[in-house]
Amino acid sequence: MELREYTVFNKEEILPLYISAGWTNYANNPDRLEKAYQNSLLKIGAFDDGHLIGIIRVVGDGESIIFIQDILVLPEYQRNGVGTRLLRAVMERYPSVYQMELMTDNTEKTVAFYKSLGFRKADELGCCAFMRM
């Protein structure tokens, strides 16, 4: 597996990742997704034999805050360290950023994954999160 910056948006290879995760908001609006990618701080793809199998997308200023907007791995490659490598690549890229945030499903699996990489739930830090959709 190889990690590299994802610099050219390719709808045919990126949409299967979003579809496999059930993220229909992006899958049903690929033009919005492409604009989001163009305006992102960093995108790193995971490739197996030249095929995109995972992606992480970061927004923010790169100094005081970054937000992990998307981290996706094709189901057949999950639980093989792909997501861990993607997230660690971002952590290594921004080692001194003040806040590294993300929002995810509140499942045992996802909570365990992010905690294993040093993330804490916002309420454990005396914080709460707000969202408007």
C-alpha positions as CSV (number, residue, x, y, z in Angstrom):
1,M,0.0,0.0,0.0
2,E,1.2,3.5,-0.9
3,L,0.1,6.8,0.6
4,R,0.4,10.0,-1.4
5,E,-1.2,13.4,-1.7
6,Y,-4.4,13.3,-3.7
7,T,-4.1,16.3,-6.0
8,V,-6.4,15.5,-8.9
9,F,-10.0,14.9,-8.2
10,N,-11.2,11.8,-10.1
11,K,-14.9,11.2,-9.8
12,E,-14.7,7.6,-11.0
13,E,-12.3,6.5,-8.3
14,I,-13.4,8.7,-5.4
15,L,-17.2,8.2,-5.6
16,P,-17.0,4.4,-4.8
17,L,-15.4,5.3,-1.5
18,Y,-18.4,7.6,-0.5
19,I,-20.9,5.1,-1.9
20,S,-19.4,2.2,0.1
21,A,-19.7,4.3,3.3
22,G,-23.3,5.2,2.5
23,W,-22.4,8.9,2.4
24,T,-25.2,9.8,-0.1
25,N,-24.9,13.6,0.5
26,Y,-21.6,13.5,-1.3
27,A,-22.3,10.6,-3.6
28,N,-25.5,12.2,-4.9
29,N,-23.8,15.6,-5.5
30,P,-20.3,14.9,-7.0
31,D,-20.0,18.6,-8.1
32,R,-20.2,19.7,-4.5
33,L,-17.7,17.0,-3.5
34,E,-15.3,18.2,-6.2
35,K,-15.5,21.8,-5.0
36,A,-15.0,20.6,-1.4
37,Y,-11.9,18.8,-2.5
38,Q,-10.6,21.8,-4.3
39,N,-11.0,23.9,-1.2
40,S,-9.5,21.4,1.3
41,L,-6.2,21.9,3.1
42,L,-4.9,18.4,2.4
43,K,-6.1,15.2,0.8
44,I,-4.1,11.9,1.1
45,G,-5.0,8.8,-0.8
46,A,-4.2,5.2,0.1
47,F,-3.4,3.1,-3.0
48,D,-3.2,-0.6,-3.5
49,D,-1.6,-1.5,-6.9
50,G,-2.5,1.9,-8.2
51,H,-6.2,1.7,-7.1
52,L,-7.6,4.2,-4.6
53,I,-8.7,2.2,-1.5
54,G,-8.9,5.0,1.1
55,I,-8.8,8.8,1.5
56,I,-8.5,11.3,4.2
57,R,-9.5,15.0,3.7
58,V,-8.5,17.8,6.0
59,V,-9.9,21.4,6.3
60,G,-8.6,24.2,8.4
61,D,-5.7,26.6,8.7
62,G,-3.0,24.1,9.4
63,E,-1.7,26.0,12.5
64,S,-4.4,26.5,15.1
65,I,-6.9,24.0,13.9
66,I,-7.4,21.2,11.4
67,F,-10.6,19.2,11.0
68,I,-10.6,15.7,9.6
69,Q,-13.6,16.1,7.4
70,D,-13.5,12.7,5.7
71,I,-11.7,9.4,6.3
72,L,-12.9,6.5,4.2
73,V,-11.6,3.1,3.5
74,L,-13.2,0.6,1.2
75,P,-14.9,-2.1,3.3
76,E,-12.7,-5.0,2.0
77,Y,-9.6,-3.1,3.2
78,Q,-10.9,-2.0,6.6
79,R,-9.2,-3.4,9.7
80,N,-5.9,-3.7,7.9
81,G,-4.3,-0.5,9.2
82,V,-5.2,1.7,6.2
83,G,-7.2,4.2,8.2
84,T,-4.6,4.3,10.9
85,R,-1.9,5.0,8.3
86,L,-4.0,7.8,6.8
87,L,-4.7,9.5,10.1
88,R,-1.1,9.1,11.3
89,A,0.1,10.7,8.0
90,V,-2.0,13.8,8.8
91,M,-0.8,13.8,12.4
92,E,2.8,13.7,11.2
93,R,2.1,16.5,8.7
94,Y,0.7,18.8,11.4
95,P,2.5,17.8,14.6
96,S,2.1,21.2,16.3
97,V,-1.4,22.1,15.4
98,Y,-3.3,23.3,18.4
99,Q,-6.6,21.5,17.8
100,M,-7.1,18.4,15.6
101,E,-10.9,17.7,15.5
102,L,-13.2,15.3,13.8
103,M,-16.8,14.2,14.1
104,T,-17.8,10.5,13.6
105,D,-20.5,8.0,14.3
106,N,-20.8,7.2,18.0
107,T,-20.2,3.5,17.7
108,E,-18.0,1.3,19.8
109,K,-15.8,0.6,16.7
110,T,-15.2,4.2,15.8
111,V,-14.7,5.4,19.4
112,A,-12.2,2.7,20.0
113,F,-10.4,3.5,16.7
114,Y,-10.0,7.2,17.4
115,K,-9.1,6.7,21.1
116,S,-6.4,4.2,20.0
117,L,-4.8,7.1,18.1
118,G,-4.9,9.6,21.1
119,F,-8.2,11.4,20.4
120,R,-10.6,12.1,23.2
121,K,-14.3,12.7,23.2
122,A,-15.1,16.4,23.4
123,D,-17.0,16.0,26.7
124,E,-13.9,14.4,28.3
125,L,-12.1,17.8,27.6
126,G,-14.9,19.8,29.2
127,C,-16.3,20.7,25.8
128,C,-19.4,20.1,23.8
129,A,-19.9,20.3,20.0
130,F,-22.7,22.1,18.1
131,M,-23.7,21.5,14.5
132,R,-26.2,23.0,12.1
133,M,-27.2,21.2,9.0
